[in-house]
Amino acid sequence: MIVKRPFNEAAVKNLKQYFDVDLTYNSNAIEGNTLTITETKVILEDGITIGKGKSLKEHLEVINHKEAIDYVEDIVNRNIDIDQNVIKDLHYIILKSINNENAGRYRSVNVLISGSNNRPPEHFLVPQEMDDLIRWYDENKNKLHPIALAAEFHHKFTFIHPL
């Protein structure tokens, strides 16, 4: 028989630190950040900058990503639904002090995705596409299993490529 009980506070804190570092490292590495997982941990947990030719941008990517994780946890804890403001706020957090001109804004140019046959909608269609996506989400959030909802939302979102 498996007994389920809440983790103690120290275990929860340790798990959060572990996943914050792991998720931040992997997400940033996919985007070309050259910081190692150890360097990412040092920045997040010790607040120490890394030398060896590491850029300020790479440091900001780590700090901003962790802040974005905290933002998502906050909106989940407050039971706030996904809407365009949440998406733009999250984008702002990720890009602040890195690309202030575009932080928190939908793209204003057409884009192509390297290695993909799909072409995202024209930039001027993005606001309407996002309206449609949020409407779809609102109509399906209580119908679909949360994992199916998240997967389909992600697919639709990345097809629009709004940011």
KELUM-403279 format. One record per residue (C-alpha): residue in one letter; x, y, z. Coordinates in pm, whole numbers, plus 50000, padded with zeros to 5 digits. Example, Ala and Ser with C-alpha at 12.3 -4.5 7.8 and 13.67 -1.06 7.14 Angstrom:
2
A512304955050780
S513674989450714
This chain:
163
M500005000050000
I501335034449902
V500875061650159
K500655096650018
R501455126050238
P502685161250169
F506395167350141
N507895186350429
E508815222750373
A512545215950329
A511895189150067
V509575212349873
K512185240349883
N514935216649762
L512775203349479
K511835238549371
Q515495249249362
Y516415218249165
F513655222948907
D514195260548881
V517835254648788
D517125224948559
L514265241448372
T516135274448339
Y519315257748216
N517565235547960
S515245262547830
N518095287147785
A520415260847633
I517835253547363
E517975290447272
G521795290647251
N522805302147600
T526285288047671
L526125288248053
T526535253648204
I524035239348449
T526545246048732
E526975282248622
T523195286048602
K522915272548957
V525575296649085
I523785326448928
L520375316449066
E521315303749410
D524415324049498
G523845355549293
I527375353649157
T528235364248803
I530245341548582
G533425353448409
K535155334548129
G533615355647853
K530005349447951
S527805378147838
L525475399948040
K522695388147808
E523275352047913
H523115361948280
L519905381548222
E518395351748040
V518935330748354
I517605356948594
N514595365548376
H513715329048317
K513655322248690
E511445352748739
A509125339448468
I508875306048651
D507945324748969
Y505355345148776
V503735313448636
E503645298048986
D502015329849117
I499265330648855
V498595293648910
N498385298949287
R495995328049236
N493955307448987
I494385332948709
D493475320648361
I495675324148057
D494835355047856
Q496725378347626
N497885399847917
V499415369848092
I501175359447771
K502515394447709
D503545398548074
L505455365748060
H507145376447738
Y508075409647896
I509665392248195
I511715369647967
L513015397947747
K513335427347986
S516745443947973
I517625420847683
N515275433647413
N513115461047565
E511805472147226
N509975439147174
A509465427647532
G505785421447600
R504675428247243
Y503495406246962
R505815404746665
S505605432646410
V507405414546129
N506815382645937
V508925352846040
L510055319545904
I510935290646131
S514155273446034
G513655236645959
S509845239245943
N507485237645648
N504865257145841
R504735294345782
P503325314746073
P500555339445990
E501395374145866
H502335397446153
F499225418846111
L497035387946167
V498685379046500
P496305398946728
Q493245382146572
E494905347946579
M495655352946948
D492055363947013
D490925331746845
L493405311047049
I492245325647380
R488615320547277
W489435284147191
Y491145280247530
D488165294847717
E485775271547531
N487885240447597
K489485245347939
N486715226048113
K486195200547835
L489675186747765
H492015168647999
P494605194248125
I497475176747947
A495565175347617
L494545211747663
A498135222447728
A499495202447433
E496945215747188
F497305251347319
H501075248747279
H500715235446925
K498335263446825
F500485289646999
T503705278746830
F501965277646493
I500965314246539
H504485322446667
P503205355346808
L506315367146989
